[in-house]
Amino acid sequence: MDGEDAAFEAAVKLLARRASSESALREKLRGKGHSDEDVQGAVERLASAGYLDDRRVAVESILNHSRRGHGPHRVDRELRALGVADEIIAQAWREAEDDYGIDPSQILRDQLRRRLPDRASSCDQAAIRRVYNALLRAGFDEADVRSALAPHMHDPDVAADAAPADEATTDHPGQRSKETRTNDDRQ
């Protein structure tokens, strides 16, 4: 078996276990010792056979994350980390919304109902801060979270007292959040 066939066979085994973006698959194959030339040939064969489709991977990821209550920022961050291009991510979101009824604002409302079940009354400031930060970590837009929490707040600026989005979360997959760095430093 030549190098390209071996790379192709390894790629098929990897894809049989889990869908993968083209970029992530290339990286995995290189990590297994396959040459760039062999990887290129295997990827071309897989793509032409329809086994490698970044858009399909992105749509599946959006659907899976949506079921878990994750917001668009988290999904986008993870897809970019897999090497999926921004235009493919945008197409996947349109498809998920049009074909599967995925609505990030509805997911946010569902998460809010789950985290603050008593919608009739305002909550204490600490509870609002916890929910605010949890929703930011889940990948929802800061302005959307503030708007969704507004009816629950005694003081509309309570969310401003919570950690800003850039401290509560990170847009860089390999970068640790400020909270994680602080906890690691204590150990």
RODRENNU-436464 format. One record per atom (N, C-alpha, C, CB): residue in three letters; z, y, x. Coordinates in pm, whole numbers, padded with zeros to 5 digits, always signed. Atoms other than C-alpha are relative to their C-alpha. Glycine has a CB too. Layout:
// RODRENNU-436464
ALAZYX/...
***
This chain:
// RODRENNU-436464
MET+00000-00116+00086/MET+00000+00000+00000/MET+00000+00123+00091/MET+00123+00000-00098/ASP+00007-00119-00084/ASP-00101+00335+00146/ASP+00110+00098-00041/ASP-00138+00067-00011/GLY-00107-00097+00021/GLY+00128+00639+00160/GLY-00004+00067-00135/GLY-00007+00104+00106/GLU+00011-00066+00131/GLU-00009+00806-00152/GLU+00040-00094-00112/GLU-00142+00050-00022/ASP-00038+00098+00103/ASP+00030+00488-00357/ASP+00152-00020-00002/ASP-00071-00135+00025/ALA-00146+00015-00007/ALA+00388+00451-00234/ALA+00069+00122-00062/ALA+00046-00019+00147/ALA-00057-00123+00058/ALA+00462+00814-00325/ALA-00019+00000-00151/ALA-00066+00126+00063/PHE+00027+00007+00144/PHE+00300+00762-00665/PHE+00097-00096-00068/PHE-00146-00044-00025/GLU-00091+00100+00057/GLU+00506+00449-00731/GLU+00144+00053-00003/GLU-00008-00130+00082/ALA-00136-00058-00003/ALA+00827+00626-00625/ALA+00014+00108-00108/ALA+00030+00060+00140/ALA-00003-00106+00101/ALA+00739+00920-00851/ALA+00009-00058-00141/ALA-00124+00090+00012/VAL-00003+00064+00132/VAL+00676+00692-01150/VAL+00141-00053-00028/VAL-00104-00116-00008/LYS-00136+00051+00018/LYS+01016+00529-01097/LYS+00097+00116-00030/LYS+00046-00078+00126/LEU-00086-00116+00024/LEU+01183+00871-01079/LEU-00021+00055-00141/LEU-00028+00109+00103/LEU+00030-00054+00133/LEU+01006+00990-01394/LEU+00041-00095-00112/LEU-00148+00032-00011/ALA-00042+00097+00102/ALA+01094+00669-01578/ALA+00148+00019-00033/ALA-00025-00144+00049/ARG-00143-00024+00022/ARG+01462+00758-01534/ARG+00026+00134-00067/ARG+00074-00005+00132/ARG-00025-00134+00053/ARG+01435+01127-01613/ARG-00123+00088+00021/ARG+00124+00064+00067/ALA+00111-00095-00013/ALA+01168+01388-01682/ALA+00033+00099+00111/ALA-00028+00075-00135/SER-00022-00089-00113/SER+01121+01624-01391/SER-00110+00105+00005/SER+00005-00079+00132/SER+00103-00101-00022/SER+00942+01946-01313/SER-00081-00041+00123/SER+00062+00143+00018/GLU+00085+00032-00114/GLU+00659+01930-01064/GLU+00070+00035+00131/GLU-00134+00075-00010/SER-00068-00046-00121/SER+00856+02128-00807/SER+00115-00092+00038/SER+00051+00142-00019/ALA-00114+00088-00027/ALA+01167+01911-00839/ALA-00047-00138+00044/ALA+00089-00012-00125/LEU+00052+00131-00038/LEU+00960+01592-00817/LEU-00053+00003+00143/LEU-00111-00043-00097/ARG+00049-00014-00138/ARG+00787+01716-00502/ARG+00116-00006+00099/ARG-00078+00131+00016/GLU-00117-00004-00088/GLU+01125+01786-00347/GLU+00064-00138+00015/GLU+00103+00101-00053/LYS-00060+00133-00004/LYS+01262+01443-00440/LYS-00085-00095+00085/LYS+00015-00056-00142/LEU+00089+00089-00077/LEU+00957+01267-00295/LEU+00005+00033+00149/LEU-00145+00012-00052/ARG-00012-00039-00142/ARG+00977+01467+00028/ARG+00133-00049+00056/ARG-00012+00154+00017/GLY-00132+00048-00042/GLY+01346+01377+00044/GLY+00002-00150+00026/GLY+00103+00034-00105/LYS+00011+00144-00022/LYS+01245+01011+00030/LYS-00089-00034+00119/LYS-00053-00068-00125/GLY+00077+00022-00122/GLY+01031+01060+00339/GLY-00151-00004-00016/GLY+00043-00124+00061/HIS+00144-00001+00021/HIS+00685+01091+00185/HIS-00060+00128+00056/HIS-00035-00015-00151/SER+00066-00116-00060/SER+00440+01324+00359/SER-00048+00096-00108/SER-00118-00044+00088/ASP+00050-00101+00094/ASP+00321+01646+00196/ASP-00134-00042-00061/ASP-00015+00136+00070/GLU+00132+00044+00047/GLU-00030+01501+00170/GLU+00013-00111-00104/GLU-00086-00048+00119/ASP-00021+00110+00095/ASP+00092+01184-00003/ASP+00063+00051-00129/ASP+00089-00108+00063/VAL-00066-00058+00117/VAL+00315+01385-00236/VAL-00102+00075-00084/VAL+00115+00095+00042/GLN+00102-00076+00071/GLN+00024+01614-00327/GLN-00091-00093-00080/GLN-00083+00084+00098/GLY+00087+00096+00068/GLY-00200+01318-00413/GLY+00070-00066-00118/GLY-00048-00107+00098/ALA-00075+00064+00107/ALA+00071+01149-00619/ALA+00021+00096-00117/ALA+00136-00051+00052/VAL-00023-00100+00105/VAL+00150+01469-00810/VAL-00128+00028-00078/VAL+00055+00130+00061/GLU+00128-00023+00067/GLU-00217+01529-00887/GLU-00033-00115-00095/GLU-00113+00019+00103/ARG+00026+00117+00084/ARG-00253+01175-01021/ARG+00090+00000-00123/ARG+00020-00129+00081/LEU-00095-00002+00112/LEU+00058+01208-01236/LEU-00035+00110-00100/LEU+00144+00021+00052/ALA+00034-00112+00089/ALA-00048+01546-01374/ALA-00126-00031-00080/ALA-00021+00130+00082/SER+00124+00031+00072/SER-00398+01425-01461/SER+00022-00111-00104/SER-00110-00042+00100/ALA-00031+00106+00096/ALA-00248+01122-01638/ALA+00094+00048-00111/ALA+00063-00120+00073/GLY-00087-00057+00102/GLY-00019+01351-01839/GLY+00147-00035+00015/GLY-00046-00044-00133/TYR-00140+00038-00022/TYR+00306+01222-01687/TYR+00085+00113+00057/TYR+00006-00118+00091/LEU-00071-00111-00062/LEU+00399+01553-01530/LEU-00040+00127-00072/LEU-00031+00009+00153/ASP+00029-00116+00082/ASP+00425+01854-01757/ASP+00123+00091-00003/ASP-00041-00042-00144/ASP-00114-00091-00008/ASP+00659+02145-01676/ASP+00034+00062-00136/ASP-00028+00111+00101/ARG-00026-00058+00130/ARG+00619+02290-02026/ARG+00080-00096-00086/ARG-00130+00036-00070/ARG-00072+00101+00078/ARG+00733+01966-02187/ARG+00144-00015+00051/ARG-00073-00137+00008/VAL-00135+00005-00058/VAL+01030+01949-01946/VAL+00082+00119-00048/VAL-00006-00003+00155/ALA-00070-00122+00042/ALA+01119+02308-02037/ALA+00039-00007-00148/ALA-00088+00124+00027/VAL-00030+00011+00144/VAL+01098+02245-02413/VAL+00115-00099-00021/VAL-00126-00046-00080/GLU-00106+00099+00013/GLU+01315+01932-02381/GLU+00133+00057+00047/GLU-00034-00128+00079/SER-00122-00062-00051/SER+01568+02126-02176/SER+00055+00101-00100/SER-00027+00068+00135/ILE-00042-00098+00100/ILE+01578+02406-02434/ILE+00063-00071-00119/ILE-00120+00087-00047/LEU-00054+00075+00115/LEU+01632+02154-02715/LEU+00136-00061+00033/LEU-00099-00109-00042/ASN-00127+00062-00039/ASN+01907+01970-02525/ASN+00111+00103+00016/ASN-00018-00077+00131/HIS-00102-00104-00020/HIS+02090+02286-02423/HIS+00037+00065-00134/HIS-00051+00107+00098/SER-00027-00061+00131/SER+02058+02430-02774/SER+00095-00088-00081/SER-00130+00023-00077/ARG-00090+00092+00071/ARG+02223+02120-02920/ARG+00143+00008+00054/ARG-00051-00145+00012/ARG-00133-00013-00061/ARG+02511+02174-02677/ARG+00059+00140-00016/ARG-00008-00035+00147/GLY-00052-00134+00024/GLY+02547+02539-02782/GLY-00018+00096+00116/GLY+00142-00008-00034/HIS+00025-00088-00114/HIS+02411+02695-02464/HIS-00101+00108-00036/HIS-00049-00081+00121/GLY+00088-00114+00025/GLY+02238+03031-02462/GLY-00121+00003+00091/GLY+00076+00126+00014/PRO+00127-00008-00072/PRO+01899+03134-02328/PRO+00013+00031+00149/PRO-00085+00103-00063/HIS-00013-00033-00142/HIS+02022+03280-01999/HIS+00033-00124+00084/HIS+00107+00108+00021/ARG-00037+00123-00073/ARG+02179+02950-01895/ARG-00119-00094+00012/ARG+00117-00072-00071/VAL+00117+00089+00001/VAL+01871+02750-01993/VAL-00105+00051+00100/VAL-00062-00011-00143/ASP+00100-00059-00090/ASP+01637+02990-01811/ASP+00040-00016+00146/ASP-00021+00148-00033/ARG-00051+00013-00137/ARG+01855+02984-01499/ARG-00023-00141+00053/ARG+00150+00036+00006/GLU+00014+00138-00043/GLU+01852+02605-01485/GLU-00147-00040+00016/GLU+00068-00093-00100/LEU+00142+00031-00013/LEU+01477+02583-01545/LEU-00060+00064+00124/LEU-00077+00046-00125/ARG+00049-00064-00124/ARG+01408+02833-01268/ARG+00047-00077+00122/ARG+00049+00147+00008/ALA-00052+00079-00112/ALA+01630+02627-01038/ALA-00082-00128+00020/ALA+00147-00036-00024/LEU+00086+00118-00010/LEU+01402+02331-01115/LEU-00141+00034+00046/LEU-00006-00072-00133/GLY+00131-00042-00046/GLY+01103+02538-01009/GLY-00100+00025-00111/GLY-00055-00100+00092/VAL+00090-00026+00113/VAL+00960+02600-01357/VAL-00031+00149-00002/VAL+00063-00047-00137/ALA+00045-00139-00003/ALA+00757+02922-01366/ALA+00044+00074-00127/ALA-00153+00007+00015/ASP-00046-00084+00111/ASP+00871+03211-01589/ASP-00096-00004-00120/ASP+00017+00143+00046/GLU+00095+00002+00112/GLU+00550+03206-01796/GLU+00007-00132-00076/GLU-00143+00024+00050/ILE-00015+00130+00067/ILE+00599+02835-01870/ILE+00129-00003-00080/ILE-00002-00117+00103/ILE-00127-00009+00072/ILE+00960+02901-01968/ILE-00020+00080-00129/ILE+00110+00065+00089/ALA+00026-00083+00119/ALA+00842+03175-02207/ALA-00079-00078-00104/ALA-00076+00129+00040/GLN+00078+00083+00093/GLN+00584+02939-02360/GLN+00089-00104-00067/GLN-00116-00069+00073/ALA-00089+00104+00052/ALA+00849+02671-02400/ALA+00095+00057-00105/ALA+00080-00065+00114/TRP-00087-00063+00100/TRP+01082+02912-02581/TRP-00076+00025-00130/TRP+00058+00133+00055/ARG+00080-00024+00121/ARG+00802+03010-02820/ARG-00021-00131-00077/ARG-00137+00065+00036/GLU+00021+00129+00064/GLU+00729+02644-02888/GLU+00129-00052-00063/GLU-00054-00102+00102/ALA-00128+00046+00053/ALA+01097+02559-02935/ALA+00037+00078-00127/ALA+00112+00015+00106/GLU-00029-00082+00118/GLU+01135+02847-03181/GLU-00095-00032-00115/GLU-00009+00149+00034/ASP+00101+00022+00105/ASP+00810+02786-03372/ASP+00000-00143-00053/ASP-00137+00034+00053/ASP+00015+00140+00041/ASP+00798+02405-03376/ASP+00131-00069-00034/ASP-00069-00076+00108/TYR-00127+00070+00019/TYR+01166+02311-03369/TYR+00108+00088-00064/TYR+00050-00050+00133/GLY-00095-00088+00068/GLY+01336+02611-03531/GLY+00118+00045+00084/GLY+00050-00067-00120/ILE-00110-00044-00088/ILE+01550+02697-03229/ILE+00012+00151-00009/ILE-00025-00045+00148/ASP-00027-00142+00013/ASP+01709+03036-03282/ASP+00126+00033+00081/ASP+00017+00041-00150/PRO-00116-00031-00084/PRO+01935+03162-03000/PRO+00107+00081-00071/PRO-00045+00073+00123/SER-00101-00080+00071/SER+02104+03414-03231/SER+00079-00088-00097/SER-00067+00117-00075/GLN-00072+00092+00088/GLN+02192+03133-03475/GLN+00094-00088+00083/GLN-00099-00089-00080/ILE-00086+00080-00086/ILE+02330+02924-03188/ILE+00123+00081+00039/ILE-00077-00046+00127/LEU-00112-00088-00032/LEU+02546+03221-03087/LEU+00095+00010-00120/LEU-00051+00141+00040/ARG-00085-00009+00119/ARG+02673+03259-03445/ARG+00077-00132-00022/ARG-00086+00033-00125/ASP-00066+00130+00015/ASP+02749+02884-03461/ASP+00113-00016+00102/ASP-00102-00115+00016/GLN-00103+00008-00104/GLN+02939+02901-03132/GLN+00118+00090-00033/GLN-00059+00037+00137/LEU-00105-00093+00038/LEU+03133+03200-03256/LEU+00085-00058-00113/LEU-00061+00136-00043/ARG-00074+00064+00110/ARG+03226+03019-03579/ARG+00088-00114+00051/ARG-00098-00053-00106/ARG-00076+00112-00056/ARG+03338+02718-03376/ARG+00120+00050+00080/ARG-00091-00086+00089/ARG-00107-00051-00086/ARG+03547+02928-03137/ARG+00097+00090-00074/ARG-00060+00075+00116/LEU-00084-00088+00082/LEU+03683+03173-03397/LEU-00018-00039-00146/LEU-00036+00151+00023/PRO+00025+00051+00135/PRO+03704+02975-03721/PRO+00045+00094-00111/PRO+00068-00130-00017/ASP-00049-00090+00104/ASP+03899+03242-03912/ASP-00077+00130+00006/ASP+00151+00025+00015/ARG+00086-00118-00005/ARG+03625+03497-03970/ARG+00054+00116-00084/ARG-00139-00035-00047/ALA-00047-00103+00091/ALA+03823+03687-04233/ALA+00092+00101+00068/ALA+00072-00064-00115/SER-00094-00093-00063/SER+04074+03840-03994/SER-00037+00024+00146/SER+00143-00053-00010/SER+00022-00030-00141/SER+04068+04001-03655/SER+00089-00090+00085/SER+00029+00150+00029/CYS-00074+00086-00091/CYS+04191+03802-03358/CYS+00072+00084+00104/CYS-00094-00102+00068/ASP-00069-00073-00105/ASP+04426+03896-03079/ASP-00095+00026+00117/ASP+00125-00077+00047/GLN+00086-00045-00111/GLN+04279+04065-02773/GLN-00027-00112+00101/GLN+00065+00119+00072/ALA+00017+00108-00097/ALA+04336+03765-02543/ALA-00101-00102-00050/ALA+00135-00068+00029/ALA+00096+00097+00056/ALA+04146+03533-02778/ALA-00141+00055+00005/ALA+00037-00035-00146/ILE+00133-00063-00006/ILE+03856+03778-02797/ILE-00053-00005+00143/ILE+00006+00147-00050/ARG+00045+00004-00140/ARG+03841+03801-02416/ARG-00042-00142+00041/ARG+00111+00051+00094/ARG+00034+00139-00035/ARG+03843+03421-02382/ARG-00135-00040-00061/ARG+00111-00096-00049/VAL+00125+00035+00069/VAL+03565+03380-02638/VAL-00116+00076+00062/VAL+00009+00030-00151/TYR+00103-00083-00062/TYR+03366+03668-02487/TYR-00047-00062+00132/TYR+00053+00144+00025/ASN+00036+00058-00131/ASN+03378+03515-02137/ASN-00063-00138-00015/ASN+00123-00010+00089/ALA+00057+00133+00021/ALA+03308+03164-02267/ALA-00145+00010-00047/ALA+00083-00078-00104/LEU+00137-00015+00049/LEU+02997+03285-02450/LEU-00093+00053+00108/LEU-00003+00094-00121/LEU+00082-00045-00114/LEU+02874+03468-02140/LEU-00030-00117+00093/LEU+00070+00114+00077/ARG+00022+00117-00086/ARG+02923+03152-01933/ARG-00097-00098-00065/ARG+00134-00070+00030/ALA+00091+00090+00071/ALA+02737+02957-02201/ALA-00144+00050+00004/ALA+00045-00017-00145/GLY+00136-00049-00020/GLY+02437+03181-02131/GLY-00052+00095-00105/GLY-00090-00112+00006/PHE+00044-00096+00101/PHE+02430+03436-02411/PHE-00001+00140+00059/PHE+00091-00006-00124/ASP+00016-00137-00044/ASP+02330+03798-02365/ASP+00128+00079-00031/ASP-00122+00065-00068/GLU-00124-00077+00014/GLU+02624+04036-02315/GLU-00002+00089-00124/GLU+00023+00084+00124/ALA+00008-00089+00116/ALA+02505+04285-02578/ALA+00007-00080-00131/ALA-00130+00082+00005/ASP-00004+00084+00120/ASP+02452+04007-02833/ASP+00142-00052-00026/ASP-00098-00118+00013/VAL-00137+00050+00014/VAL+02800+03867-02766/VAL+00091+00111-00052/VAL+00052-00054+00135/ARG-00082-00114+00046/ARG+02961+04211-02806/ARG-00025+00027-00149/ARG-00031+00127+00084/SER+00035-00026+00139/SER+02776+04264-03132/SER+00057-00107-00093/SER-00152+00008-00015/ALA-00050+00111+00082/ALA+02873+03921-03266/ALA+00152+00003-00012/ALA-00045-00133+00058/LEU-00147-00005+00001/LEU+03239+03975-03174/LEU+00056+00124-00068/LEU+00051-00008+00140/ALA-00048-00128+00053/ALA+03264+04330-03314/ALA+00081-00014-00129/ALA-00118+00090-00026/PRO-00079+00010+00123/PRO+03383+04226-03663/PRO+00140-00060+00021/PRO-00075-00082-00102/HIS-00128+00068-00026/HIS+03673+04030-03504/HIS+00096+00084+00081/HIS-00025-00130+00071/MET-00081-00079-00093/MET+03808+04309-03288/MET+00076+00110-00069/MET-00088+00058+00108/HIS-00078-00117+00041/HIS+04089+04551-03356/HIS-00056+00121+00072/HIS+00154-00019+00032/ASP+00048-00106-00089/ASP+03958+04758-03067/ASP-00139-00042+00049/ASP+00099+00025+00120/PRO+00136+00041-00037/PRO+03577+04746-03021/PRO-00024-00005+00151/PRO-00099+00093-00061/ASP+00019+00001-00145/ASP+03620+04805-02646/ASP+00073-00114+00068/ASP+00045+00131+00059/VAL-00075+00109-00061/VAL+03828+04490-02593/VAL-00088-00086+00090/VAL+00064-00085-00108/ALA+00090+00082-00082/ALA+03528+04301-02460/ALA-00028+00070+00132/ALA-00131-00029-00074/ALA+00022-00073-00125/ALA+03485+04577-02201/ALA+00109-00030+00100/ALA-00007+00151-00027/ASP-00109+00035-00090/ASP+03822+04473-02060/ASP-00020-00138+00063/ASP+00132+00004-00073/ALA+00027+00134-00052/ALA+03689+04121-02003/ALA-00087+00014+00124/ALA-00069-00089-00106/ALA+00080-00002-00122/ALA+03510+04029-01684/ALA-00144+00034-00032/ALA+00007-00135+00073/PRO+00141-00030+00021/PRO+03165+04187-01663/PRO-00086-00124+00020/PRO-00046+00112+00095/ALA+00088+00117-00003/ALA+02874+03946-01700/ALA-00031-00045+00141/ALA-00128+00028-00073/ASP+00037+00042-00135/ASP+02787+03952-01331/ASP+00117-00063+00073/ASP-00053+00117+00079/GLU-00113+00067-00061/GLU+03140+03839-01245/GLU+00032-00129-00072/GLU+00122+00091+00000/ALA-00032+00119+00079/ALA+03178+03585-01525/ALA-00103-00110+00022/ALA+00008+00036-00148/THR+00106+00098-00020/THR+02847+03415-01457/THR-00082+00043+00120/THR-00089-00015-00127/THR+00090-00033-00109/THR+02583+03408-01190/THR-00141-00041-00037/THR+00044-00069+00132/ASP+00139+00034+00029/ASP+02205+03411-01214/ASP-00061-00084+00110/ASP-00082+00125-00020/HIS+00051+00077-00113/HIS+02172+03217-00890/HIS+00064-00137-00003/HIS+00028+00072+00134/PRO-00053+00134+00021/PRO+02209+02840-00934/PRO+00093-00049+00112/PRO-00112-00095-00015/GLY-00082+00048-00110/GLY+02354+02776-00587/GLY+00119+00088+00030/GLY-00083-00013+00121/GLN-00105-00096-00028/GLN+02585+03076-00593/GLN+00121-00028-00087/GLN-00050+00143-00021/ARG-00122+00020+00076/ARG+02946+03030-00696/ARG+00042+00130-00065/ARG+00113-00055+00089/SER-00045-00120+00069/SER+03090+03271-00949/SER+00122+00057+00071/SER+00033-00030-00148/LYS-00117-00064-00059/LYS+03364+03515-00848/LYS+00125-00080-00034/LYS+00013+00146-00050/GLU-00115+00079+00043/GLU+03613+03307-01049/GLU+00012-00127+00084/GLU-00011-00035-00149/THR-00002+00121-00079/THR+03516+02990-00861/THR+00040+00028+00144/THR-00137-00067-00004/ARG-00035-00035-00138/ARG+03535+03162-00522/ARG+00148+00029+00011/ARG-00082+00121+00049/THR-00142-00034-00002/THR+03881+03296-00605/THR+00084-00126-00010/THR+00035+00098-00114/ASN-00075+00125+00013/ASN+04004+02954-00718/ASN-00011-00084+00126/ASN-00050-00079-00119/ASP+00020+00076-00123/ASP+03856+02788-00407/ASP+00083+00059+00113/ASP-00147-00004+00039/ASP-00076-00065-00107/ASP+04022+03045-00181/ASP+00149-00027-00011/ASP-00025+00149-00002/ARG-00143+00027+00020/ARG+04364+02968-00333/ARG+00039-00137+00051/ARG+00035+00012-00148/GLN-00033+00139-00039/GLN+04340+02602-00238/GLN+00011-00016+00149/GLN-00106-00096-00053/
***
